Amino acid sequence: MVTTVHVYNQTELLQALKKQIDQIILTDELAQLARELSNQQLTSTERLGTDLGSGGMSSLTEHILNRVFHSYQGATKEETQLNERIHVLYNIQTLDNETVMLRLKQLDY
């Protein structure tokens, strides 16, 4: 059974990410944040290709570069945690112009 929750602020989103809720529905500014992150996220096929080609080192390099990038952006600790958890654990799917769904990657395998 897949659990879906709607979140309305960053605190609720961080709690849902920590609990690793199956699907998280975002609207408004949280949806915009997720759209920006989706532009930085590789698709499953792209990730598989880069991991195979680099012997798994691309994931480590990506993690390090994301941390450095977010630290230079002046992101708060909470924003950094949100970004990291979303990048590592969730696929980002746009449902419509105002709504985005985060879905655990493990559900798609």
Secondary structure, DSSP 8 states (H G I E B T S, - for coil): ---EEE--SHHHHHHHHHHT-SEEEEEHHHHHHHHHHHTT---HHHHHHHHHHHTTHHHHHHHHHHHHHHHHTT--HHHHHHHHHHHHHEEEEE-SSSEEEEEEGGGG-
